[in-house]
């Protein structure tokens, strides 16, 4: 019963993200809205971590399985992707470096702020 409640909480936040995506005319994916809502609810303690922790951990564990349909879709579209392979690889490499640099920079800022606050 606990897992059903946790899944229902996660689904409710996901639904709220979908509704925000429909209402707000910005090119932001509904999943991002859902993540922002979940973060706000956790920070404001509207939702306690215990209310979603175990089901969230389970979803993270099975995440690789959820990518199988996307991988199969790429395999079936291989003919069209071959013509764009070099630009796609360049984009993937460049954006990976940008994400790594941004993540490192953000982590350094967070660590400096933590030291300044005495944590």
Secondary structure, DSSP 8 states (H G I E B T S, - for coil): -HHHHHHHHHHHHHHHHHHHHHHS-SS--HHHHHHHHHHHHHHTTSS-GGGTHHHHHHHHHTHHHHTHHHHHHHHHTHHHHHTTHHHHHHHHHHHHHHHHHHHHHHHHHHHHHHHHTT-
